[in-house]
Amino acid sequence: MKKLESSLKFYALESAPTIALNAQIEKTKRRTSCRIWLDNTLMSLKT
């Protein structure tokens, strides 16, 4: 995700690449937060 965020500085604020990068960052955040939630849930079920 850091690489995606660092790529933002190369583009204008409202340009198509910036919008696409922001969308990809949000997808990545959702995916990782779901994975963390699932891992925590499974761990709590095991104990």
Secondary structure, DSSP 8 states (H G I E B T S, - for coil): -HHHHHHGGGS-TTSHHHHHHHHHHHHHHHHHHHHHHHHHHHHHHH-
